[in-house]
Amino acid sequence: MTDEEKKIVVQEVLNQIKTDSQSVDELETITSLDNVNSLPAMQGEKVVRVPVSLLAKPAEEAAKTANAAAATADASSKAAGTAAQQAKEAADVASGAALTANNSAMLADASTAKLNDAIAAANTHPVVTL
């Protein structure tokens, strides 16, 4: 076989391979990853197999971050609830103290009025000397 004949055979084989080959762009598209363990992909000019687990890594990392943020938010919410309850209890104590102070002020006003009445009554009586 001559070099020219070899080149023709090689070219025919390559043409047949290209005809029978299927590009990644020509593959069936599915909507679920059920029973799928890898994906074909193009890396430059070559077709490679990509494990599905590699695709899950970013989602798993995002889920971990989201779960941590949710736990922090939950703890903050509980702390805020506790602080609100403590503030309500302190407000109730302050309200009770204010009521007691108002009652004491009213009693003091009444006592002052009685004392003023007693002083006025004493001023109207003549002084008796012995």
Secondary structure, DSSP 8 states (H G I E B T S, - for coil): --HHHHHHHHHHHHHHHHHH---GGGS---S--TT--EEEEEETTEEEEEEHHHHHHHHHHHHHHHHHHHHHHHHHHHHHHHHHHHHHHHHHHHHHHHHHHHHHHHHHHHHHHHHHHHHHHHHHS-----
